[in-house]
Amino acid sequence: ISFGTTSDAGDKFRSRIHTLIETCKKRGLSAMSVLSEIITSIVEKKPYPNVFDL
């Protein structure tokens, strides 16, 4: 099974990552860069950046 998950949380995570990737593609952005910015803000306990202005 492709992208198989064993929980509702796994399904939600997969769905959100796919949405991020597709949105980034449409906007001509790097999904890895956007995700990196979001994770960095979480780790550093800073406000989320406006990732679509990157």
C-alpha positions in Angstrom: 0.0 0.0 0.0 1.4 3.4 -1.0 1.4 6.0 1.8 -0.3 3.5 4.1 -0.8 4.7 7.7 -2.1 2.9 10.7 -3.9 5.7 12.5 -6.1 8.8 11.9 -3.2 11.0 13.0 -1.0 9.4 10.3 -3.7 10.0 7.7 -4.0 13.7 8.8 -0.2 14.1 8.7 0.0 12.6 5.2 -2.8 14.7 3.9 -1.3 17.9 5.3 2.2 17.1 3.8 0.6 16.4 0.4 -1.3 19.7 0.6 1.9 21.6 1.5 3.7 20.0 -1.4 1.0 20.7 -4.0 0.6 24.3 -2.8 4.3 24.9 -3.0 4.4 23.4 -6.5 1.6 25.8 -7.7 3.4 28.7 -6.1 6.8 27.7 -7.5 8.3 27.3 -4.0 10.5 24.6 -2.5 8.4 22.4 -0.2 11.6 21.5 1.7 12.4 25.2 2.3 8.9 26.0 3.5 8.8 22.9 5.8 12.3 23.8 7.1 11.2 27.3 8.0 8.1 26.0 9.8 10.1 23.4 11.8 12.8 26.0 12.7 10.2 28.3 14.1 8.7 25.5 16.2 12.0 24.4 17.5 13.1 28.0 18.3 9.7 28.8 19.8 9.2 31.7 17.4 6.1 32.8 15.6 5.3 31.0 12.4 6.8 32.7 9.3 4.6 33.7 6.4 6.0 30.9 4.4 4.4 31.9 1.1 6.4 35.1 1.1 9.7 33.2 1.2 
